Amino acid sequence: MPLSRRAHRSPSRPAARTARLALALLPWALAACAGAGPRHAGADLYHGFALVDPEAERVVDEAYLLVRDGRIVELGHGAPPADVAPAQRHDMRGTYALPGLFDTHAHITSGPHKVELHDGAPRIGIESVDAITRHHARTALAFGVTTVRNPGGDPVANARYDARIAAGEWIGPEAVHAGAVIQPPPFGGSAFAYPRSEAEWDAEAARQAGLGMRYFKLYTDLSREELAAGVRAARRHGLTPIAHLNAVGWTEAARLGIAGLEHALPTSPDLLEPEAKATYEAGLGPDNRYIHRWFELADFDGPRIREMLRVLAEREVEVSTTLVVNELVANVDDLDRVYPPQDRAYAHPETMDAALTFLQAGRMNEEDHRRARAALPKALELVRRLHAAGIPILIGTDGNGGGPPLARELDLHVQAGIPAWEVLRLATSGAAARLGIGERTGRLAAGMEADIVFLRANPAEDVRRVREVAAVVSDGRMHRFEDLVAPERQEAP
């Protein structure tokens, strides 16, 4: 078709300038198009898996994601985009992708418990050993744990762990730490401290903060006055005070400013009603019987525990429940019932042997273990009530980081009456939010850190399946389960 006369008219001066500018820029535009590569060049593609999203409580089939520089840059489902040319392709068909797991009570830098004589007096210590810490780190990551909250240990060893992980010398989870645990003798050594004056409290908190610790751990035998001094020192130096308590009750600790409580063991006499309290105190001794006796006597509908729940919820005091501890103490006489040999094989043998010796020192007879097992449902009931009251729950093992006990811990929370989706959320995005890092990890979304565990089965159908790890992505690097555990099993003495 011939051009119309209108098409041949001379352009106006502004239009002519625009045309000249377009012609001048045309070579640059063509060059840019010619040099433009595919989207997300250099990214690694993971595809074909089912995405498990605890936040949305859904499973998305045939998902894919792209990872570059340690972060997720794109997430979708269906066939990966045709305009993506990844550096590496990982066919993950048959797996379920979950955000990397959190163990919020993991003594990742702790060595074995040891009892030694110092000046003729016994001292219980838990010294860090680099070779053992490295074993803990690889094993934790092998079982899908990409972040741990370490509630106490030698602060120098903790800082060394962070430096080696950051430098890539070691492979393992990111960690946020408490330093030396504050506890009177016979506990001692680099993993414990016991300030006696306000100046000593201040110096210890300053030392731990200077080494990069986030939490200040206060322990079972401190008095009310010492607990208050510890809270003040922690706050002065920007540390979060947390505690495992016996002498002081949870209600009083919350009022003193404790931000977090460790273990489903609120075993202070102060939380029992008067008659039960007198009975409990009369039977206290140097053994582990106090645990099941407290649960036998506790009245969860009584005014003292109702007040405890109210105060903890009001002040948002988080509780790291570690139900596997209750279960282990109750079953020391028949450990294979809850912690079979094939699972114990993943633990470092020195720490495993020391932990079992420590548990067996609880001086419980056959009748005590029977009663302890009978009291376990009340421990589950306590956790259900904590959750129902709106008290923040953290899920941890009191081990050295994940491993088979983490799957057991999740299952115990389901047995307590918490829905499976909620338990998975608590172990991923919920934990990330409580640790103050939820803006960068704990979820699978574009822009988030690539902390991912690929499982061989759907954990939403059975949370115990979290232990069936095929591979883990941490800091943008993929590790196969077998590659992480095999060297450790060969090197362990």
C-alpha positions in Angstrom: 0.0 0.0 0.0 1.5 3.4 -1.0 2.2 5.8 1.8 -0.3 8.7 2.2 0.7 12.2 1.6 0.4 12.7 5.4 3.1 10.2 5.9 5.5 12.2 3.8 5.1 15.5 5.5 8.2 17.0 7.1 8.2 16.5 10.9 8.0 19.5 13.3 11.2 20.6 14.9 10.6 18.9 18.3 9.6 15.7 16.5 12.8 15.9 14.4 15.0 16.3 17.4 13.3 13.2 19.0 13.8 11.2 15.8 17.5 12.2 15.6 18.0 11.2 19.3 16.3 7.9 18.7 18.6 7.2 15.8 21.6 8.2 17.8 20.7 5.8 20.6 19.7 2.9 18.4 23.3 1.4 18.2 23.5 1.5 22.0 20.1 -0.2 22.4 21.0 -2.9 19.8 24.3 -3.5 21.6 22.5 -3.8 24.9 20.1 -6.3 23.5 22.8 -8.3 21.9 24.8 -8.5 25.2 21.9 -9.1 27.5 22.1 -12.6 28.9 19.3 -14.8 30.4 17.6 -13.8 33.6 19.5 -14.7 36.8 22.6 -15.7 35.0 24.9 -17.8 37.3 22.0 -18.9 39.5 21.5 -22.5 40.5 18.2 -24.1 39.6 16.3 -26.6 41.9 13.2 -28.0 40.3 10.6 -30.7 40.4 10.1 -30.8 44.2 7.0 -30.2 46.3 7.2 -26.9 48.3 6.0 -27.3 51.9 4.9 -23.9 53.2 4.1 -23.9 57.0 3.1 -20.2 56.9 0.4 -20.8 54.3 -0.2 -24.4 55.4 0.0 -25.7 51.9 2.0 -28.0 49.7 2.8 -26.8 46.1 3.7 -29.6 43.6 6.2 -29.2 40.8 7.9 -26.1 42.3 11.2 -24.6 41.3 13.6 -22.0 42.8 16.7 -20.2 41.7 19.6 -19.5 44.1 22.4 -17.0 43.5 24.9 -15.6 46.0 23.3 -17.4 48.9 19.8 -16.1 48.3 16.6 -17.2 46.6 16.1 -15.0 43.6 13.0 -16.6 42.1 10.4 -19.1 43.2 7.6 -20.6 41.2 5.8 -23.7 40.1 5.4 -25.6 36.9 8.2 -25.8 34.3 11.1 -23.5 35.0 11.2 -20.4 32.7 12.8 -20.9 29.3 14.8 -17.7 29.5 16.8 -19.0 32.5 20.2 -20.5 31.9 21.3 -21.7 35.3 24.9 -22.4 36.3 23.8 -25.8 37.7 20.6 -27.7 37.5 19.4 -29.9 40.4 16.6 -32.3 39.7 14.8 -32.7 43.0 11.8 -34.7 41.9 10.5 -36.9 44.7 11.5 -34.5 47.4 9.7 -32.0 49.6 11.4 -28.6 50.2 11.0 -27.1 53.7 12.7 -23.9 55.1 15.8 -24.8 57.0 15.0 -26.1 60.5 15.9 -24.4 63.8 17.1 -26.1 66.9 16.6 -23.4 69.6 18.3 -25.3 72.4 21.5 -26.7 70.9 24.8 -26.7 72.7 26.7 -26.9 69.5 30.1 -25.9 70.9 29.9 -28.1 74.1 32.3 -31.0 74.7 31.6 -33.9 77.1 30.6 -33.4 80.7 33.6 -34.0 83.0 34.0 -34.2 86.7 37.5 -33.2 88.0 39.1 -32.4 91.3 40.3 -28.8 91.9 41.9 -28.0 95.2 40.3 -31.2 96.6 36.8 -30.2 95.5 34.8 -31.7 92.6 34.2 -29.5 89.6 31.8 -30.2 86.8 32.9 -28.7 83.5 31.8 -28.8 79.8 34.9 -27.7 77.9 34.7 -27.1 74.1 36.8 -29.3 71.8 37.1 -28.1 68.2 37.0 -31.6 66.6 33.8 -32.4 68.5 32.3 -29.0 67.7 33.0 -29.6 64.0 31.2 -33.0 64.2 28.2 -31.4 65.9 28.0 -28.7 63.1 28.1 -31.1 60.2 25.6 -33.5 61.8 23.2 -30.7 62.6 23.3 -29.5 59.0 22.9 -33.1 57.7 19.6 -33.3 59.5 18.3 -30.1 58.0 19.2 -27.7 60.8 20.5 -24.4 59.3 20.2 -22.3 62.4 20.8 -23.0 66.1 20.3 -21.0 69.3 23.1 -22.1 71.6 21.8 -21.5 75.2 25.2 -21.6 76.9 28.9 -22.4 76.4 32.4 -21.1 76.5 32.0 -17.6 74.8 35.5 -17.8 73.3 34.6 -21.1 71.7 31.3 -19.7 70.5 33.0 -16.7 68.8 35.6 -19.1 67.2 32.7 -21.2 65.8 31.1 -18.1 64.2 34.4 -17.0 62.7 35.1 -20.4 61.2 31.6 -20.8 59.8 31.8 -17.3 58.3 35.2 -18.0 56.8 34.0 -21.3 55.3 36.5 -23.3 57.3 33.7 -25.3 58.8 30.3 -26.4 57.4 27.4 -26.0 59.8 24.4 -24.0 61.0 24.3 -20.3 61.7 24.4 -19.8 65.5 23.2 -17.3 68.0 24.8 -17.8 71.4 24.6 -17.4 75.1 28.1 -17.4 76.8 29.2 -19.0 80.0 26.3 -20.2 82.1 25.9 -18.4 85.4 25.8 -21.1 88.1 27.4 -21.7 91.5 30.0 -24.5 92.1 30.5 -27.4 91.6 30.0 -26.2 88.0 33.1 -24.4 86.7 35.6 -24.0 83.9 35.2 -21.9 80.7 31.6 -22.9 80.2 30.4 -21.5 83.6 30.8 -18.4 85.6 29.6 -17.2 89.0 29.8 -13.5 89.7 29.6 -12.5 93.4 29.3 -8.7 93.3 27.6 -6.2 91.1 31.0 -5.3 89.6 31.6 -9.0 88.7 28.2 -9.3 87.2 28.8 -6.3 85.1 32.3 -7.5 84.0 31.0 -10.9 83.0 28.1 -9.5 81.0 30.5 -7.1 79.3 32.9 -9.9 78.5 30.2 -12.0 76.9 28.7 -9.1 74.9 32.2 -8.2 73.7 32.6 -11.7 72.2 29.4 -11.4 70.3 27.0 -13.3 72.5 23.3 -12.5 72.2 21.9 -14.2 75.4 22.9 -14.3 79.1 22.1 -17.7 80.6 21.1 -17.9 84.3 20.9 -21.3 85.9 19.1 -23.5 88.4 20.7 -22.7 91.8 20.7 -18.9 91.7 18.8 -17.1 94.4 16.2 -14.5 93.6 18.7 -11.7 94.3 21.3 -13.3 92.1 18.7 -13.8 89.3 17.7 -10.1 89.6 21.4 -9.0 89.4 21.9 -11.2 86.3 18.9 -9.6 84.6 20.2 -6.1 85.3 23.7 -6.9 84.1 22.4 -8.5 80.9 20.2 -5.6 80.1 23.0 -3.1 80.7 25.0 -4.8 78.0 22.3 -5.5 75.4 22.1 -9.2 76.2 18.8 -11.1 76.4 18.5 -12.8 79.8 17.3 -16.4 79.7 17.1 -19.0 82.5 16.8 -22.7 83.4 15.4 -22.4 87.0 14.6 -24.6 90.0 15.0 -22.4 93.0 13.1 -19.4 91.6 9.6 -19.9 90.1 8.8 -18.9 86.5 6.2 -16.3 87.6 8.8 -14.5 89.8 11.5 -14.8 87.1 9.2 -13.2 84.5 8.5 -10.3 86.9 12.2 -9.8 87.4 12.6 -9.4 83.6 13.6 -12.9 82.3 12.9 -13.0 78.6 13.1 -16.7 78.0 12.8 -20.0 80.0 14.5 -23.3 79.1 12.9 -26.7 79.3 9.3 -27.8 80.2 10.5 -28.0 83.8 8.9 -25.3 85.9 9.9 -27.4 88.9 10.1 -24.6 91.6 8.2 -25.3 94.8 6.7 -21.8 94.5 4.4 -22.9 91.7 2.7 -25.6 93.7 -0.3 -25.0 96.0 0.6 -24.9 99.7 -0.1 -28.5 100.7 1.6 -29.9 97.6 4.5 -27.5 98.1 5.2 -28.8 101.6 5.0 -32.4 100.4 7.3 -31.6 97.5 9.9 -29.8 99.6 10.0 -32.6 102.2 11.0 -35.1 99.5 13.7 -33.1 97.7 17.1 -34.8 97.4 20.2 -35.1 95.2 18.4 -37.0 92.4 16.1 -36.6 89.4 13.0 -37.7 91.3 12.0 -34.0 91.7 10.9 -33.9 88.1 8.2 -36.5 88.1 7.2 -35.6 91.7 6.6 -31.9 90.6 4.3 -33.0 87.8 2.5 -35.4 90.0 1.7 -32.6 92.5 1.2 -29.7 90.1 -2.4 -28.4 89.8 -2.6 -26.9 86.3 -6.0 -25.4 87.2 -4.9 -24.0 90.5 -4.3 -20.3 91.1 -0.5 -20.4 91.1 -0.1 -22.0 87.7 -3.0 -20.0 86.2 -1.1 -16.9 87.4 2.1 -18.1 85.9 0.5 -18.6 82.5 -1.1 -15.2 82.6 2.2 -13.4 83.5 4.3 -15.3 80.9 1.7 -14.5 78.2 1.4 -10.9 79.3 5.2 -10.4 79.2 5.7 -12.6 76.1 8.3 -14.7 77.9 9.3 -17.4 75.4 9.7 -21.1 76.5 12.1 -23.5 74.8 10.3 -26.7 75.8 12.8 -29.5 75.0 10.3 -32.3 75.7 12.9 -34.9 74.7 14.6 -34.1 78.0 11.5 -35.1 80.0 11.3 -38.2 78.0 15.0 -39.1 78.3 15.0 -38.7 82.1 12.0 -40.9 82.4 13.5 -43.6 80.2 17.1 -43.8 81.3 16.5 -47.4 82.4 15.4 -48.4 78.9 16.9 -45.8 76.6 16.3 -47.8 73.4 12.6 -47.1 73.9 13.0 -43.4 72.9 16.6 -43.1 71.6 17.6 -46.3 69.8 21.3 -47.2 69.1 21.0 -46.4 65.4 20.0 -42.8 66.3 22.7 -42.5 69.0 25.3 -43.5 66.4 25.0 -40.0 64.8 26.1 -38.3 68.1 29.8 -37.9 68.8 30.7 -40.9 71.0 32.5 -38.8 73.7 29.6 -36.4 74.2 27.1 -39.3 74.0 28.9 -41.4 76.7 29.2 -38.4 79.0 25.6 -37.4 78.6 24.4 -40.9 79.4 26.6 -41.0 82.5 25.2 -37.7 83.5 21.6 -38.9 83.1 22.2 -42.1 84.9 23.6 -40.2 87.9 20.0 -39.3 88.6 19.7 -42.2 91.1 16.2 -43.3 90.1 15.0 -46.9 90.7 12.5 -49.0 88.7 9.5 -47.5 90.5 10.8 -44.0 89.9 11.1 -44.6 86.2 7.6 -46.1 86.2 6.2 -42.9 87.9 8.3 -40.7 85.6 6.8 -42.3 82.5 3.3 -42.0 84.0 3.9 -38.2 84.5 5.0 -37.5 80.9 1.4 -36.8 79.7 1.3 -33.9 82.2 4.5 -32.5 80.7 2.7 -32.6 77.3 -0.3 -31.0 78.8 1.8 -28.2 80.2 3.2 -27.4 76.7 -0.4 -27.5 75.3 -1.5 -25.0 77.9 1.5 -22.7 77.3 0.7 -22.7 73.6 -3.0 -22.1 74.1 -2.2 -19.2 76.5 -0.3 -17.5 73.7 3.1 -18.0 75.3 5.8 -18.1 72.6 7.1 -21.6 72.1 10.6 -22.5 70.9 11.4 -26.0 69.7 14.8 -27.4 70.7 16.5 -30.6 71.8 19.1 -29.8 74.5 21.5 -31.8 72.4 24.3 -30.6 70.2 22.2 -29.5 67.3 19.3 -31.3 65.6 20.0 -35.0 64.7 17.3 -37.6 65.2 16.1 -36.1 68.5 14.7 -33.0 66.6 12.2 -35.2 64.8 11.2 -36.7 68.1 10.8 -33.3 69.6 8.5 -32.1 66.9 6.4 -35.3 67.3 6.1 -34.8 71.0 4.6 -31.3 70.3 2.1 -32.9 68.0 1.3 -35.4 70.8 0.8 -32.4 73.1 -2.1 -31.3 70.9 -0.4 -28.7 68.7 -1.3 -29.1 65.0 1.4 -30.4 62.7 1.4 -27.3 60.5 1.9 -25.1 63.6 4.7 -27.3 64.8 6.5 -27.0 61.5 6.0 -23.2 61.6 7.4 -23.1 65.1 10.5 -24.9 63.9 11.0 -22.6 60.9 9.6 -19.1 60.5 8.3 -18.9 64.0 11.8 -19.5 65.4 13.4 -17.1 63.0 11.0 -14.4 64.1 11.7 -15.0 67.8 15.4 -14.9 67.2 15.1 -11.6 65.4 16.2 -12.9 62.0 12.9 -13.5 60.4 13.4 -10.8 57.8 16.1 -12.9 56.1 15.5 -16.6 56.9 12.9 -19.1 58.0 10.8 -18.9 54.8 11.2 -19.9 51.2 10.6 -16.7 49.2 12.4 -14.5 46.8 15.0 -12.4 48.6 15.4 -14.7 51.5 18.6 -16.6 52.4 18.8 -20.0 50.7 18.3 -22.1 53.8 16.4 -25.2 52.5 16.1 -28.8 53.5 14.9 -31.3 50.9 13.1 -34.2 52.5 12.2 -37.6 51.1 8.7 -37.5 52.5 6.0 -35.0 53.3 6.5 -33.6 56.9 3.0 -32.1 56.9 1.6 -35.6 57.0 3.9 -36.8 59.7 6.4 -34.4 61.3 8.7 -37.3 62.1 9.6 -37.3 58.4 11.8 -34.2 58.9 14.6 -36.6 59.7 14.5 -38.1 56.2 16.8 -35.6 54.6 18.0 -35.9 51.0 20.0 -32.7 50.8 20.4 -29.3 52.5 21.1 -25.9 51.0 22.9 -23.5 53.3 24.5 -20.2 52.3 23.6 -21.2 48.7 25.6 -24.4 48.7 23.9 -27.8 48.4 25.1 -30.7 50.6 23.9 -34.3 50.4 23.1 -36.0 53.6 25.5 -38.8 53.0 28.4 -36.4 52.3 27.8 -34.6 55.6 27.6 -37.6 57.9 30.1 -40.0 56.3 33.3 -38.1 57.1 32.2 -37.6 60.7 31.4 -41.2 61.2 34.9 -42.1 59.9 36.7 -39.6 62.0 34.9 -40.1 65.3 37.0 -42.1 67.8 
